[in-house]
């Protein structure tokens, strides 16, 4: 790393430099204040809100439709297995219950050990 030379300035030079810097900052801020500020109309904001609400509604309808379709497929499979293969239905119910209990227990243990 290069050694940098420091030039010590007396107080008059420092105050002149400070005042010059302050003047430059004030001029820059005045230029920024002169720029026109554009604020959109209330109607524009309302249109944006309505568009977002419509998108959220469409997404909700799509998600509910997918959920209902998956639920119908799962329940149909369970009902078919109940009537045609009761042994598989019972095995499926027991394995699902055990899986849920083990999964919940493992998550609880991880959560407690992390705290």
Backbone bond lengths (Angstrom), bond angles and torsions (degrees), N, CA, C in turn:
res aa  C-N    CA-C-N  psi(-1)  N-CA   C-N-CA  omega(-1)  CA-C   N-CA-C  phi
1 X - - - 1.428 - - 1.523 108.21 -
2 X 1.316 116.38 136.84 1.460 120.71 -178.51 1.517 110.20 -75.90
3 X 1.301 114.16 145.91 1.460 118.60 174.82 1.520 107.81 -82.12
4 X 1.300 115.72 132.04 1.456 120.10 179.40 1.516 108.84 -101.04
5 X 1.297 113.92 137.89 1.455 118.50 178.22 1.523 108.32 -87.46
6 X 1.283 115.70 136.55 1.451 121.70 178.95 1.512 107.69 -106.11
7 X 1.322 114.73 126.83 1.461 119.56 178.27 1.518 107.29 -100.81
8 X 1.293 115.69 119.48 1.451 120.07 179.07 1.522 108.87 -82.45
9 X 1.310 115.78 130.39 1.454 121.37 179.97 1.513 109.08 -108.75
10 X 1.308 115.17 148.37 1.463 116.87 177.00 1.530 109.41 -78.56
11 X 1.312 116.26 172.76 1.458 121.11 -172.06 1.525 112.68 -65.29
12 X 1.348 119.04 -30.31 1.464 120.72 179.32 1.522 110.54 -67.28
13 X 1.321 116.82 -42.69 1.462 120.14 178.91 1.528 110.55 -66.40
14 X 1.344 116.65 -39.38 1.461 119.99 178.60 1.516 110.74 -63.63
15 X 1.317 117.34 -45.82 1.455 119.30 -178.15 1.527 110.53 -66.96
16 X 1.346 118.19 -35.43 1.463 120.89 177.29 1.526 109.90 -66.62
17 X 1.321 117.09 -42.69 1.465 120.44 178.03 1.526 110.64 -64.76
18 X 1.323 116.51 -41.06 1.464 120.06 178.32 1.520 110.85 -62.84
19 X 1.322 116.53 -45.00 1.468 119.24 -179.18 1.525 110.76 -66.86
20 X 1.340 117.92 -36.60 1.465 120.52 176.18 1.531 110.72 -63.93
21 X 1.317 116.22 -42.71 1.466 120.18 179.30 1.524 110.30 -64.43
22 X 1.326 117.19 -41.01 1.464 120.88 179.48 1.522 110.02 -64.35
23 X 1.323 117.58 -42.03 1.468 120.93 178.45 1.527 111.10 -62.52
24 X 1.327 116.86 -43.44 1.465 120.18 178.95 1.522 111.05 -62.94
25 X 1.326 116.80 -42.10 1.462 120.23 178.34 1.522 111.08 -63.21
26 X 1.327 117.24 -43.36 1.459 120.31 179.81 1.525 111.23 -64.75
27 X 1.332 117.60 -40.82 1.463 120.65 177.18 1.530 110.77 -62.04
28 X 1.322 115.97 -43.50 1.463 119.78 178.47 1.515 111.87 -62.93
29 X 1.328 117.17 -42.30 1.462 120.40 178.91 1.525 111.20 -66.59
30 X 1.327 117.17 -37.14 1.466 119.98 176.91 1.524 111.16 -64.36
31 X 1.338 116.98 -38.43 1.466 120.17 176.92 1.525 110.72 -64.37
32 X 1.331 116.58 -39.91 1.465 120.44 178.39 1.526 109.97 -64.96
33 X 1.331 117.45 -39.68 1.463 121.16 179.93 1.522 112.15 -66.49
34 X 1.323 118.33 -23.52 1.457 120.95 -178.20 1.525 112.81 -78.78
35 X 1.330 118.43 -16.20 1.455 120.35 179.21 1.524 109.30 -67.78
36 X 1.336 117.22 139.10 1.470 119.07 179.27 1.534 110.23 -71.52
37 X 1.313 115.04 142.77 1.461 121.14 179.43 1.519 107.63 -102.88
38 X 1.327 115.95 122.66 1.456 120.34 -179.65 1.519 108.65 -100.31
39 X 1.322 115.57 119.47 1.457 121.34 175.71 1.521 107.49 -112.24
40 X 1.320 118.02 120.07 1.464 119.96 -179.50 1.529 111.14 -62.66
41 X 1.324 114.51 158.58 1.458 120.38 178.90 1.520 110.19 -69.15
42 X 1.324 114.76 161.23 1.462 121.02 177.37 1.523 110.26 -62.74
43 X 1.320 116.28 -33.90 1.459 120.81 -179.58 1.532 110.86 -62.76
44 X 1.321 117.24 -36.93 1.462 121.01 178.57 1.523 110.41 -62.77
45 X 1.354 116.38 -44.63 1.461 120.16 178.09 1.525 110.96 -63.21
46 X 1.329 116.44 -40.50 1.467 120.06 179.27 1.518 111.00 -63.72
47 X 1.328 117.41 -38.22 1.463 120.35 177.61 1.524 111.27 -65.00
48 X 1.316 116.34 -40.61 1.470 120.39 177.95 1.524 110.06 -62.48
49 X 1.337 116.88 -44.20 1.466 121.05 179.97 1.520 110.26 -63.84
50 X 1.335 117.47 -43.88 1.463 120.53 179.13 1.528 111.56 -62.73
51 X 1.325 116.72 -40.29 1.466 120.12 178.61 1.527 110.83 -64.09
52 X 1.330 117.05 -42.26 1.469 120.21 178.79 1.527 111.17 -66.47
53 X 1.327 116.80 -39.01 1.464 119.63 177.87 1.526 110.71 -64.57
54 X 1.322 117.05 -39.88 1.461 120.83 178.38 1.529 110.73 -64.80
55 X 1.331 116.75 -41.83 1.471 120.10 177.35 1.524 111.12 -63.48
56 X 1.334 116.73 -41.05 1.465 120.21 178.91 1.527 110.35 -64.87
57 X 1.325 116.56 -39.16 1.472 120.50 179.57 1.530 110.35 -65.03
58 X 1.340 117.09 -44.56 1.466 120.68 178.50 1.523 110.92 -61.87
59 X 1.327 116.60 -41.24 1.465 120.66 179.51 1.524 110.46 -65.04
60 X 1.334 116.77 -40.54 1.460 120.53 178.59 1.523 110.75 -63.19
61 X 1.329 117.02 -44.90 1.469 120.57 179.36 1.524 110.22 -61.87
62 X 1.338 117.14 -42.99 1.468 120.48 179.05 1.525 111.13 -63.07
63 X 1.333 116.88 -44.39 1.463 120.64 -179.40 1.525 111.67 -65.00
64 X 1.328 116.87 -41.05 1.470 120.04 179.01 1.524 110.23 -66.31
65 X 1.338 117.61 -39.18 1.461 120.58 178.73 1.531 111.02 -64.44
66 X 1.323 117.07 -43.29 1.470 120.31 177.81 1.521 110.24 -63.59
67 X 1.337 116.84 -43.06 1.462 120.66 178.96 1.524 110.79 -60.47
68 X 1.344 116.77 -45.58 1.466 120.47 -179.13 1.525 110.75 -64.08
69 X 1.323 117.51 -41.06 1.461 121.01 179.81 1.528 111.29 -63.73
70 X 1.309 116.85 -45.56 1.467 120.58 178.73 1.526 110.21 -64.28
71 X 1.335 117.06 -40.78 1.467 120.35 179.08 1.523 111.02 -63.06
72 X 1.332 117.41 -41.98 1.469 120.45 179.05 1.522 110.40 -63.53
73 X 1.318 117.79 -42.29 1.467 120.79 179.67 1.527 110.46 -63.63
74 X 1.326 116.98 -45.65 1.469 120.01 -179.19 1.522 110.85 -64.86
75 X 1.321 116.64 -47.45 1.468 119.19 -179.43 1.524 111.78 -64.95
76 X 1.327 117.68 -36.53 1.469 120.06 176.76 1.521 110.54 -62.73
77 X 1.320 116.36 -43.86 1.461 119.42 177.84 1.515 112.15 -62.31
78 X 1.323 117.33 -40.01 1.468 120.36 179.31 1.524 110.78 -67.04
79 X 1.324 117.08 -42.88 1.474 120.00 -179.46 1.527 110.68 -66.10
80 X 1.329 116.88 -42.00 1.469 119.96 178.08 1.521 110.11 -62.47
81 X 1.325 117.48 -43.29 1.465 119.07 179.68 1.523 111.01 -68.24
82 X 1.327 118.49 -30.24 1.468 120.80 178.19 1.520 110.94 -66.08
83 X 1.329 117.84 -43.28 1.461 120.44 -176.23 1.521 113.42 -83.54
84 X 1.325 118.01 -33.93 1.463 119.62 -176.22 1.521 113.37 -94.52
85 X 1.339 117.56 -34.51 1.458 121.20 -178.32 1.528 109.03 -137.90
86 X 1.323 118.36 79.44 1.467 120.36 -176.49 1.530 113.47 -61.78
87 X 1.317 118.18 -30.41 1.459 120.75 179.88 1.534 109.92 -64.76
88 X 1.315 116.78 -43.65 1.464 120.48 178.56 1.525 110.00 -65.43
89 X 1.336 117.18 -37.54 1.459 120.48 177.85 1.525 110.74 -61.04
90 X 1.314 117.05 -45.41 1.468 120.91 -179.41 1.533 110.17 -65.45
91 X 1.328 116.87 -43.53 1.468 120.20 177.96 1.529 110.38 -61.23
92 X 1.320 116.51 -42.48 1.463 121.26 178.97 1.530 111.08 -62.55
93 X 1.322 117.53 -42.43 1.466 121.08 179.76 1.530 111.11 -65.46
94 X 1.312 116.72 -44.06 1.471 120.36 -179.68 1.528 110.60 -65.74
95 X 1.341 116.62 -45.22 1.468 119.14 -178.88 1.530 111.27 -65.78
96 X 1.318 117.99 -36.61 1.468 120.82 177.75 1.517 110.65 -65.53
97 X 1.313 117.29 -43.84 1.464 121.09 179.30 1.526 110.77 -62.75
98 X 1.338 117.12 -44.77 1.461 120.31 178.60 1.530 111.51 -63.87
99 X 1.325 116.71 -42.40 1.463 120.16 179.30 1.526 111.02 -61.34
100 X 1.323 117.23 -44.80 1.466 120.51 -179.88 1.524 111.08 -63.40
101 X 1.327 117.16 -41.40 1.462 120.40 179.70 1.530 110.86 -65.56
102 X 1.332 117.27 -45.41 1.465 120.72 179.41 1.530 111.57 -64.99
103 X 1.308 116.86 -43.63 1.462 120.81 -179.42 1.523 110.88 -62.71
104 X 1.323 116.87 -44.37 1.466 120.53 178.69 1.522 110.45 -64.34
105 X 1.318 117.50 -42.16 1.459 120.69 178.77 1.513 112.72 -62.83
106 X 1.321 117.36 -43.93 1.465 121.34 179.89 1.524 110.41 -64.36
107 X 1.323 117.68 -43.54 1.477 120.30 178.54 1.517 111.00 -63.51
108 X 1.329 117.13 -39.62 1.462 120.51 179.43 1.524 110.46 -65.12
109 X 1.329 116.49 -42.91 1.471 120.33 179.62 1.529 110.20 -63.87
110 X 1.337 117.95 -42.53 1.465 120.77 178.06 1.523 110.97 -63.47
111 X 1.315 116.57 -40.32 1.463 120.37 -179.33 1.521 110.83 -66.20
112 X 1.325 117.45 -41.78 1.460 121.27 179.90 1.525 110.20 -68.76
113 X 1.332 117.70 -39.63 1.463 119.99 -178.49 1.530 111.97 -70.63
114 X 1.329 118.27 -28.02 1.466 121.26 178.11 1.520 112.19 -75.13
115 X 1.301 118.66 -23.27 1.466 121.14 -178.58 1.469 111.56 -86.97
